[in-house]
Every structure is written in C-alpha cells, then in structure tokens.
Amino acid sequence: MQKNLRPSGLGPQLGDPLPASRASAETLALMRLRRSTPADCLNDPGPDEPTLASILTIAARAPDHRRVTPFRFVVFEGDARIRFGGVLREAFIAREPDADEKKIACEQRRFLRAPVVVAVISKVDRNHRTPEWEQILTAGAACQNMLIAASAEGFAAQWITEWYAYDARVLAALGLDRNERVAGYIYIGSAKADPKERARPVMAQIVTRF
Ligand SMILES: Cc1cc2nc3c(=O)[nH]c(=O)nc-3n(C[C@H](O)[C@H](O)[C@H](O)COP(=O)(O)O)c2cc1C
C-alpha cells in the first residue's frame, strides 16, 4: 500500500511493499493521448534539476531481466549542448566535406533545439545469461519510460536517433565502449505548438488470437 512507503523523495526503498496495480484514469488518458513533439518545435523551459532527476529515476525503472541495468544516461544541458555542437560540426564535416556552412551550422545546433537532451546508452553485457536482445529491449523500455515521465511532468519530448546516433566520431566523443550503442537521444522541453494525431496501427491487422 502507498501509505507504507517511506518518504524517500524519488521513490520506494529496497524491499518496500508496493501495490501490484494502481488504477489510474489519468495514466490511461496520458498514454492514450501521448504524442511526440518534433525537436524543432521544442523550446525553453525544460525540467529543473529535481524534476529531471525524477524523470531519469522513472526511466531507470524499466523492466530488466536479471537486473543487468543494460543502459546509462548522458545528460546535456546549457553549455554542454554547445560543446557537443563542436563534436557534431567536426563529425559532419568529416562525413560531408563538401557541405556548405549553412548546413554545417544547422547540424552543429542540433542539441540547441531543446533545453535538455538525454542520450540513452544501451550497454550490453555479452557474458551475461540474459540474452543480448533482451538487454537491448530494456534500453528501449527506458526510453519509453522517459517519454512518459516527461509528459506526466508537463514537458514535451521526442526520441530521436538521426545520423549522430551511428557516427563513429560522435560515439567516440561520447565515450562509448565497444558494447555500447545510442538507443536514442531524448529531447525534452516545452512545446511551441501542440502536435496533431498521426496515423496509428489498425488494431485488427496487428492483433490475433492463438
Ligand atoms: C529508436 C527510434 C528512433 C527514432 N528516430 C527518429 C529520428 O531520428 N527522427 C525522427 O523524426 N523521429 C524519430 N523517431 C520517431 C519519433 O520519436 C516518434 O516516435 C514518431 O514521430 C511518432 O510519434 P509518436 O511518438 O507521437 O507516436 C524515432 C523513434 C524511435 C523509437
């Protein structure tokens, strides 16, 4: 029961009793209506430190077979986004040496589209009993948890990869190990305008009964 939880600020303590379920019309509405906001449509303000800490803590509560913790987060805020822009600039020039300055400057500004960007790093332990595939799925679940937590905190967000999730120079600058990949960059901020609904799967085409 909720009343048994110690007031830890960010969540329950190890061994605390937790509710097996928690009926929440608000959660259902949030998930039914949640939409990504394109990074170009994000703006200040972003979450403050305690709110971001809460978003990251909720993201880290992703289901995780055998508690591998196959992910980590790299947070970019303020000037760190400008410094990372230098990395993007050099990496982009190396990829496209003939690109004009306008295009290069646009690539350099990518992280300036939102006040907070979190790189979610998938971190696979290949010697672990838990299959690699499951560890990767957990990193994806952490990304989705982050989007939902950001939305519930009142912020707009988008999960992006773009070219710099795969560029060797960028990955080296991020300090990625050989067993690590970028699961996504989660851009978090405030929406300049509300998004519209997009096409969704036709449920009859994707749901069958065995
Ligand atoms: C792994 C992954 C990578 C993505 N990368 C991009 C991207 O690079 N650029 C982009 O516009 N959308 C990207 N998306 C899609 C958006 O995050 C978003 O899911 C999509 O626009 C649908 O919007 P919705 O979340 O409101 O359904 C990616 C999604 C996932 C799951």
The ligand as a MOL file (V3000), in Angstrom:
LIG
                    3D

  0  0  0     0  0            999 V3000
M  V30 BEGIN CTAB
M  V30 COUNTS 31 33 0 0 0
M  V30 BEGIN ATOM
M  V30 1 C 14.5150 4.2150 -31.9220 0
M  V30 2 C 13.7650 5.3810 -32.5010 0
M  V30 3 C 14.4390 6.3270 -33.2330 0
M  V30 4 C 13.7780 7.4180 -33.7990 0
M  V30 5 N 14.4810 8.3460 -34.5070 0
M  V30 6 C 13.8410 9.3900 -35.0520 0
M  V30 7 C 14.5720 10.3710 -35.7680 0
M  V30 8 O 15.7780 10.2830 -35.9200 0
M  V30 9 N 13.8680 11.3900 -36.3210 0
M  V30 10 C 12.5020 11.4880 -36.1770 0
M  V30 11 O 11.9100 12.4350 -36.6930 0
M  V30 12 N 11.7850 10.5770 -35.4770 0
M  V30 13 C 12.4340 9.5380 -34.9180 0
M  V30 14 N 11.7230 8.6050 -34.2110 0
M  V30 15 C 10.2490 8.7050 -34.1540 0
M  V30 16 C 9.7130 9.6770 -33.1140 0
M  V30 17 O 10.3680 9.5630 -31.9030 0
M  V30 18 C 8.2200 9.4150 -32.8410 0
M  V30 19 O 8.0450 8.1700 -32.2460 0
M  V30 20 C 7.3870 9.4530 -34.0810 0
M  V30 21 O 7.4850 10.7230 -34.6480 0
M  V30 22 C 5.9210 9.0960 -33.7960 0
M  V30 23 O 5.3620 9.9800 -32.8890 0
M  V30 24 P 4.5860 9.4910 -31.5680 0
M  V30 25 O 5.6420 9.1330 -30.5570 0
M  V30 26 O 3.7790 10.6680 -31.1970 0
M  V30 27 O 3.7660 8.3180 -31.9360 0
M  V30 28 C 12.3760 7.5440 -33.6170 0
M  V30 29 C 11.6870 6.5940 -32.8440 0
M  V30 30 C 12.3750 5.5300 -32.2880 0
M  V30 31 C 11.6010 4.5330 -31.4580 0
M  V30 END ATOM
M  V30 BEGIN BOND
M  V30 1 1 1 2
M  V30 2 1 2 3
M  V30 3 2 2 30
M  V30 4 2 3 4
M  V30 5 1 4 5
M  V30 6 1 4 28
M  V30 7 2 5 6
M  V30 8 1 6 7
M  V30 9 1 6 13
M  V30 10 2 7 8
M  V30 11 1 7 9
M  V30 12 1 9 10
M  V30 13 2 10 11
M  V30 14 1 10 12
M  V30 15 2 12 13
M  V30 16 1 13 14
M  V30 17 1 14 15
M  V30 18 1 14 28
M  V30 19 1 15 16
M  V30 20 1 16 17
M  V30 21 1 16 18
M  V30 22 1 18 19
M  V30 23 1 18 20
M  V30 24 1 20 21
M  V30 25 1 20 22
M  V30 26 1 22 23
M  V30 27 1 23 24
M  V30 28 2 24 25
M  V30 29 1 24 26
M  V30 30 1 24 27
M  V30 31 2 28 29
M  V30 32 1 29 30
M  V30 33 1 30 31
M  V30 END BOND
M  V30 END CTAB
M  END
